[in-house]
Amino acid sequence: QVQLVESGGGLVQPGESLRLSCAGSGSIVSLSNMDWYRQPPGKQREYVAGFTTQNTAKYADSVTGRFTIAKDHARTGLTLQMNSLKAEDTAVYYCHYRRYALDGNIDYWGQGIQVTVSS
């Protein structure tokens, strides 16, 4: 089993910054299999940031240049530094981990944390 716990969300004004953290526990093999998603109000969950097979960071076009993902080995998790936040970044943010296995992959999700960008 894998448990993921997000923290660091809140209410900020446009242009401000927030830093999200994800702390993992359980059977986590590689932080490269961990990433961030978000679900804006009334919309489907969407990919935000993660890592390529070459272990480089990758981002959704909407956050490129503003968000930075990093591995947090001390917490067996991730961070997401979000700068120059916009109203359209308002969403519930989720930490996600995929366990790859020959008998079928398993996706684990955190409970989500609210980020609201509003003046």
Residue pairs with C-beta under 8 A, 6 or more apart in sequence:
1 26
1 27
2 24
2 25
2 26
2 27
2 28
2 97
2 99
2 108
3 24
3 25
3 26
3 108
4 22
4 23
4 24
4 77
4 95
4 96
4 97
4 108
4 109
4 110
5 22
5 23
5 24
5 95
5 110
5 111
6 20
6 21
6 22
6 93
6 94
6 95
6 110
6 111
6 112
6 113
7 20
7 21
7 22
7 23
7 113
8 18
8 19
8 20
8 21
8 113
9 18
9 20
9 93
9 113
9 114
9 115
10 18
10 114
10 115
10 116
11 116
11 117
11 118
12 18
12 85
12 115
12 116
12 117
13 117
13 118
13 119
14 85
14 86
14 87
14 117
14 118
14 119
15 84
15 85
16 85
16 117
17 81
17 82
17 83
17 84
17 85
18 82
18 85
18 115
19 79
19 80
19 81
19 82
20 36
20 79
20 80
20 82
20 93
20 113
20 115
21 72
21 75
21 77
21 78
21 79
21 80
22 34
22 36
22 72
22 75
22 77
22 78
22 79
22 80
22 95
22 110
23 72
23 75
23 76
23 77
24 34
24 75
24 76
24 77
24 95
24 97
25 76
27 99
28 34
28 76
28 97
29 99
31 51
31 71
31 72
31 73
31 76
31 77
31 78
32 51
32 55
32 71
33 97
33 98
33 99
33 100
34 50
34 51
34 71
34 77
34 78
34 95
34 96
34 97
35 47
35 48
35 49
35 50
35 51
35 69
35 78
35 95
35 96
36 47
36 48
36 49
36 50
36 69
36 78
36 80
36 93
36 94
36 95
36 96
37 45
37 46
37 47
37 48
37 93
37 94
37 96
38 45
38 46
38 48
38 89
38 91
38 92
38 93
38 94
38 115
39 45
39 46
39 91
39 92
39 94
39 112
40 46
40 88
40 90
40 91
41 90
41 91
45 94
46 60
47 60
48 59
48 60
48 63
48 67
48 80
48 93
49 57
49 58
49 59
49 60
49 63
49 67
49 69
49 80
50 57
50 58
50 69
51 57
51 58
51 69
52 58
57 68
57 69
59 67
59 69
62 88
63 82
63 89
66 82
66 83
66 84
66 85
67 80
67 81
67 82
67 83
68 80
68 81
68 83
69 78
69 79
69 80
69 81
70 78
70 79
70 80
70 81
71 77
71 78
72 78
72 79
77 95
78 95
80 93
82 89
82 115
85 115
85 117
86 117
87 117
87 118
88 117
89 115
89 117
90 115
90 116
90 117
90 118
91 115
92 112
92 113
92 114
92 115
93 112
93 113
93 114
93 115
94 109
94 110
94 112
94 113
95 109
95 110
96 107
96 108
96 109
96 110
97 107
97 108
98 105
98 106
98 107
98 108
99 105
99 106
99 107
99 108
